[in-house]
């Protein structure tokens, strides 16, 4: 079983980028990904995992906006 996978980012500052994430023991990636941009972690852009059934890759991270202040 794979231990990492590449997942594309959709929207926000990371749009079009690919991130490499670790898979859990069930073969699933984390539910969220935080992209650190200007302002550090407090202002990180939040991406949420979405399934893309029947497509490759089987997941993507969609932008949900900056972390709440």
C-alpha positions in Angstrom: 0.0 0.0 0.0 1.2 3.5 -0.7 2.2 5.6 2.2 2.1 9.0 0.4 0.1 10.5 -2.5 0.1 13.6 -4.6 -3.1 15.8 -4.4 -3.8 18.9 -6.4 -4.8 22.2 -4.8 -7.8 24.0 -6.3 -8.4 27.7 -5.7 -6.6 30.2 -3.4 -2.9 31.0 -3.5 -2.0 27.3 -4.2 -4.2 26.8 -7.2 -2.6 24.4 -9.6 0.0 23.2 -7.1 0.4 19.6 -6.1 1.1 18.6 -2.4 2.5 15.3 -1.2 0.7 14.0 1.9 1.0 11.0 4.1 -1.9 8.5 4.0 -3.3 7.0 7.2 -3.5 3.3 8.0 -6.7 3.1 5.9 -5.1 4.6 2.8 -6.8 8.0 3.2 -5.1 11.5 3.2 -5.8 14.1 5.9 -9.1 15.9 5.7 -7.5 19.3 5.5 -4.3 20.9 4.3 -3.0 24.2 5.5 -1.0 26.2 3.0 1.3 28.7 4.7 1.5 32.0 2.9 2.3 35.6 4.0 1.5 35.9 7.7 2.6 32.4 8.8 0.4 29.7 10.1 -2.0 32.1 11.7 -3.0 33.2 8.1 -2.6 29.8 6.4 -5.1 29.1 3.6 -7.3 26.1 4.4 -8.0 23.4 1.9 -10.5 20.6 2.4 -10.3 17.2 0.9 -12.8 16.3 -1.8 -13.3 12.9 -3.4 -13.3 12.8 -7.2 -14.9 9.4 -7.9 -13.8 7.7 -11.1 -11.1 10.2 -11.8 -7.3 10.3 -11.2 -6.2 11.4 -8.8 -9.1 10.2 -6.6 -8.9 13.3 -4.4 -8.3 17.1 -4.5 -8.0 19.8 -1.9 -10.4 22.7 -2.5 -9.7 26.1 -1.0 -11.9 27.2 1.9 -10.3 30.5 2.7 -7.9 31.8 5.3 -7.9 30.6 8.9 -10.3 32.6 11.1 -8.6 35.4 13.1 
